[in-house]
Amino acid sequence: MTWQTLPIQAVPAQTFQATLSEQDCQITIRQLASGVYIDVGIAGSPVISGKRCTDRVSLIRYAYLNFIGYLYFVDTTQQGNDPYYSGLGSRYILVYETDS
């Protein structure tokens, strides 16, 4: 398995581009009252929209979505809390992992 940490910022809303296993991804992360949510698209087509982010749970879990790899948040304090925007990029990291 190989993995990488994606660069995210401690702000309530952000959108960025990332190439993940040759997939041109657009990722939007936003803080709402009930938690942090994520949208992921590949080459302009949505893969997931409005997915609530939780600690160490794959955000894109279904093969029919044609996303290569695993994308998930990790609470680096080992407390297992779900992400909150003020800790993004430091306490809460966004990890991309592949089987290769």
PETAMO-V322641 format. One record per run of one state. SS is the DSSP state (helix for helix, strand for strand, loop for the rest). FROM is the first residue (numbers start at 1). LEN is the number of residues. Records with the same first field share a line. If there is no record, write none. Layout:
SS = FROM-LEN  FROM-LEN
This chain:
loop = 1-1  7-6  21-2  33-2  43-2  53-2  56-7  66-4  76-9  89-3  99-2
strand = 2-5  13-8  23-10  35-8  45-8  55-1  70-6  88-1  92-7
helix = 63-3  85-3
